Amino acid sequence: MPNQSQVLDALRRVIDPDRRQDIVALNMVSGVIVKDGHVGFSIEVDAKRGPHLEALRQAAEKAVEQLPGVLSVTAVLTAEKQVPAGRAPGTGPAGGPNSPGGKQLVPGVRSIVAVASGKGGVGKSTTAVNLALGLAAKGLRVGMLDADIYGPSQPRMMGISGRPRSPDGRTLVPMENYGVKCMSIGFLVPEDTPMIWRGPMVQGALEQMLRDVAWGELDIMIADLPPGTGDAQLTMSQRVPLTGAVIVSTPQDIALLDARKGLNMFRKVDVPVLGIVENMSYHI
């Protein structure tokens, strides 16, 4: 199986066409993850160059795919957000609270809070549901976005079954229970069907669940992110003006170690961390 050093060595063969140096020497590569033959990493580029560097992203994936033992490679282009002076990070441009680049991805939603964890199995989805239901009990209009494409939990957590309807064939009406509107990929595929998707497909699915769903007017949307710091986290952090993030962890050292990685990721993309929930801290 490959290791992180081998991945970086392979990426040294990928040259930035404008700057004429390899992307590792230019410090463009970040977030390298290698697990059981599956490799993921980010290539940080200037936002203005992003639309023209798809060939660079593909070349990076191909370079790593040639390593022995690599089963899949996911590379994503990312651009660090530039937060204008006088405005708090995560609030979006002056055109509205949900307008990245001046375009509203989720019109009508006042605030979006991500619930994340560095490691799976820490009770992140349960925490997200409790936050959503608690806010709804206070009289707020609440939505729940299940951003975990590979392991959607919210259909079962929220006690919802069936498929969302589409009155016009383009926009989906979110499912609802306990006064909370909910959308999940789990409503669209059978529960036992694995989602074998690469990074760009995950990004596209998330954007569709945000853009092509009739969320209506919401005071707050809770986004249940998958564990880790991969495609879904980057998409939500950089395509959606998050109000903040909540990190969920358990008290074990290894879980806290991964929680710190998640916290540092949100700091890097200028998303405020609202707090850390220590779950399962004692047992009676």
N, C-alpha and C positions, 0 to 999 in steps of 0.2 A: 504494500500500500504506500502511496506517496505521502510525503510530509510537507510541512509548510515551506521549508527551505527549497525543496525540489520544485514546488509550485512557483516560488519567486524566481528561481533560476530559469525556469521555462519562460516566464514573463519578461525576462531580460532580453529575449529575442524579439519582443514586440516594440516597434519604434513608433513614436508619436510623429505623424506626418508633417506637422507644422514646426515642432520644436527639435526634430532630428536627433532625439535621444530616446533611450528605452524608457518604458513607463515606470520601471522600478527605480531607476536612477533619478527620475523626475518626481519621485514620491507621489505618484498618482495611484498606487495600489494600496488599498486598505481593507480591513475586515476579512482577511483570509481565513477561511474555515475549511478544514479537512476532516471528514468523518466517514469512516467505512467506505472509502473510495469515492465519495461525493465531495466535490470541491465548489466553494463559492467565494466570491470576492467582489469588491467594488473598485471601479476606476473613477477617480475624482477628476472632473474636467470643468473648465469654465462653462457657465451656463449658456453663453452665446455659441459655444462650439458644439454643445451637446448634440443637436439635431444632425450634425455632419459627421459624427464619429461612430456610427453604427458599425462600419467596417473595422474600426479599431477594436471594438468590443468583440466582434466575431473572431478576429485574428487572435485575441487573447484567449478566448475559449478554445480555439483549435490548438494553440500552442500547449495548453495544459492537457487537453484530451490525449495528446500523444504520449504522455507519461504512462509507464506501466502501472496497471492496477486502478486507473481512473475509470469510474463507471459513469459519472456525469459531471458536467461543469456548468455553473451558472455565474455569469459575469453581468454586473449592472453598471450603467453609467450614472454617476451621481454628481451633483453640483452643490457646493455649500451655499446655504441661503445667505443673502445679503440683507440684513435687517436695517431699514432706514433709520436715521437718527430721530430720536423723539418718539419712537414707537416700541412698545414692548414686544419681545420675541413671541411668535406663535399667534399674534392677533391678526395677521393678514394685512394686505394693503388697505389704504384708506377707502377703497371702493366698497368695503364690506368685510365682515368677519370671516367670510368663506370664499375669498377671491384670490387664489394663487395666480400671480401674473395678471390680475385684473379679471379673471374668469371664475365664475362661481361654480365650483364642483358640486357643492351640496347647498343650493340656495334654500334659505328658510331655516337653517340650523345655526343657532346662535353660538354654541360652544361644542367642541369635540374633545373628549378626554380619552386617552388611550390607556388601557390596562395591560401591562406587559410583565414578562418575567424572563430571566436568563435561562431558566431550566424548566422543563415540563414536569407536571405532577405536583406542583406547589399550590394548587387550588386557585389559579388565576381566573379561570372561567367562572367558578363559583363566586369569587370576589366581585367580578364584573357584574354578575346577575344581582348580587346583593346591593351593589351600588346603584344599579338601574332601578331596582324595585324600591329602594329607600328614597331615592330622589322622586320617583313617581308618587310615593306615599305622601311626600311633602307638597304635592300639587303641581309639580313641574311636568311639562310635556317631554317625554323621554323616548329616545330611540336606541336600539341595540344593534350594532354592526358586528357580525361574527367574521372577523378578518382572518381567522385561521382556516385557510383554504384546504390544507392537507388533513386537518383533524377537527372539523367543525363540531362544536359541543352544544351550541345554543339551542338548536331545535329540541333536544332532549332536556336541557336545563330549563328552558322556558315552557316546556310542556306543549309544544306546538308540532303538529303534523300536517301533511298535505303540501300542496304547491301554491305559490303566490299566483294571483291572476293578473292578466294584462289587458286592460280595456281597449287599448289602441294597438296592441302588438309590438310596442316599442318600450313602454314604461311598465315596470312591475309595481304592484301595490304591496307594501310590506305586510307580513303576517303580524298578528297582534295577540297578546295575552297579558293579563295582569295590568292592563293599561300601558304597556310598553310595546312600541312598534319594533319589529325585528326582521332582519334580513340575513340570510346565511346561504352559503353554497350547499349546505346540507338539505335545503328545501328543493334543490334542483337536481340532485343526484341521489341514487339509493344509498342508504346508510352504510352498506357494506362494500361500496365501490371505492377503490383507492383512486386518489387524484394524482396521476403521474404526469405532472406538469413542470415545465421549465420556468425560470424566473419571469420572462416577459408575459407568459400566460397568467401567472399569479397577479402580476401588476395590472393586466387588463381586466381580470375578473374583479379585483378590488375597485378599480375605477368605475366599472359598470355598476357595481352594487352601491356606489355612492352617487353616480351621475344619473343612472337610468332607473332609479327607484323613486316613487312618489312619496318622499318622506314627509312632505308638508311642513308646517311650522313646528319646530322643536326648540325647546329651551336648551337641551343638552343631548348629545349623542355619546354613548359609551361604546368604544371600539375595543373588542376583545381580540388582542393580537396573539399570534402564535408565539411560542417560546423562542428565545434566541434573538439574533440581530441580523436577520436576512432580508429577503426581498420585500415581504409584507411590511416590515418595520420601516424600511427605507421609503417605500411608496407612501405610507401614511405620514411619515415625518416630512417628506419633501413635496408631496403633491397636495397635501391637506394642511391648512393652518391650524395645527393642534393647539388648543388652549393649554394643555399640559398632559403629563403622563403620571400614572401611578404604577410603581414597581411592586410586585408581589414576590415574596420569598419565604422559605422556611428557615429555621435557625441554624441548620447545619452549615458548616464552613464551606462545603463545596457548592451549596445552593447560593450562599451569600457571595461567593466568588463570581458566579455567573450573573448574579443580580447587579453587581458593580459594573460588569461589562454593559449591561442594558442601560444602566444609569449614565455611563460615560457616552454611550451612543446618542442618547437624547440630548446630552449637553453639547455634543459635537454638532448636531443639526439645529441647535438653538430652540429646543423644546423644553420648557420649564418642567422639572420634576416636582410634582405636588407633594409627594410623600412616598414612603415605603411601608407596605403592610407586611408584618410578620405573621404568617399563617401557621397553623398547627404547632403553636409554640409550647403547648402542654397537652397532656392526655390524662383524663380521669378514668 
